[in-house]
């Protein structure tokens, strides 16, 4: 049998051994996990159920009883009359009735030790039973439960403050009459918690709003601060916490894990036996793995590590005639191929990068040459001077506007602020207004906080020019080009240029979009020179400069108009990338 096993290929040997280990491990895991899970879940479920029963008992019985008792007492005619008068004689006459009602109320609950009445000014006017230190706050708007306190004689108590209102007045106005304070003993909670104890060494505690122990299965912990987070971090315990919304108190259960896991001893024994078997099989696997795989692989790894330092023509000496040997032989062939191809790849990569850089430089230079009519600037300045000389103000104004446009275009900076671009666009709008005598208007709306943002120069005017000459010039009625500059939800800057001109058909719009997306095609500039510095050049410029961060969208409909939206990344410290490539 072992002889046959040795004749099996190395891959099959490893697969068989791994399958055996995985099957045994899987069976052990399923059995142990099933038992552990069912046991722990049962214990935790029982614990949570008992706690919830305790909470339910406390809330439904005790709090409701106290609400009923307080309502019956405080809204009786005697109490209402007592609080409704400020005459000392009237109150003295009612003292006997007040004392009688207080005594009857104290007899209803064993843990009720005293009752005090405060008027609407916070002054105690009646008291029965245990006396306590004066309260810091003697007015409340709703029922309030205090934390645990200790009186001068060492007794532990907490208080229930209940507001008293005049029921004869409008309920909405809430005529505040005063407050009643019920002084309560904490011993009744000890019985409740002891009945809900989950395991022999478990702790069940009732904490007030400041995490002080009101009652506990461990009497010595009362009045101490119980840090739930510290106990929760201790992996030896299971800590559960429930907040009582009515009082702001908390019930905390701390259960030792070892008590919940006592039933898992059988599972542990089964795991030990299973893991011992797995260990034995694993030892056998290691012997085979080391002799047939690990040792040759280690030699191969040592060669790979040394090759990074020695390099050159060094090759691995093939000794093992198995799968590792085939791998080593293929590695040697791969190294030969790498040496052959490395120089070719480097040369081709260098040529590609150089070609791409030259291409970008030529394209950017071509864009600049198209928008740098410097020679016209000096001529327009002469025309403007002559117009002033002959007092032709309209000619001077339009020459000034055109001169400012050319000055803007011949400036060396390709990165400008949004404010600069708007100023340039206003000069163009003035020229349009002169030419068409007010028939065509250019309206600009820009958010103030975007004026300092930087952008690529000469993006808006070409698009506005397209809107004027392709959308509005042939229109008989007056037209408007509206430019909106705003910030998008993703913090980018959007330039929207819309007109109410002739628009274009869906086929023509689709053709224009297709044409714009061909900007990467070789010869794009030369083959479409008739497009000037219109949409095509603007689209190509923003894509070359901003890449995928820039978007252009075009919407149009016949006799409705056209809208072009450009979205660019916002960057007040934008570096002039174009100059670095030229």
Secondary structure, 3 states (H helix, E strand, C coil): CHHHHHHCCHHHHHHHHHHHHHHHHHHHHHHHHHHHHHHHHHHHHHHHHHHHHHHHHHHHHHHHHHHHHHHHHHCCHHHHHHHHCCCHHHHHHHHHHHHHHHHHHHCCCCCEEEEEEEECCCCEEEEEECCCCCCCCCCCCCCEECCCEECCCCCEEEEEEEEEECCCCCCCCCCEEEEEEEEEECHHHHHHHHHCCCCCCCEEEEECCCCEEEEECCHHHCCCECCHHHHHHCCCEEEEEEEECCCCEEEEEEEEHHHHCHHHHHHHHHHHHHHHHHHHHHHHHHHHHHHHHHHHHHHHHHHHHHHHHHCCCCCCCCCCCCHHHHHHHHHHHHHHHHHHHHHHHHHHHHHHHHHHHHHHHHHHHHHHHHCCCHHHHHHHHHHHHHHHHCCCHHHHHHHHHHHHHHHHHHCCCCEEEHHHHHHHHHHHHHHHHHHHCCCEEEEEEECHHHCCCEEECCCHHHHHHHHHHHHHCCCCCCEEEEEEEEECCCCCEEEEEEECCCCCCHHHHHHHHHHHCCCCCCCHHHHCHHHCCCHHHHHHHHHHHHHHHCEEEEEEECCCEEEEEEEECCCCCCCCHHHHHC
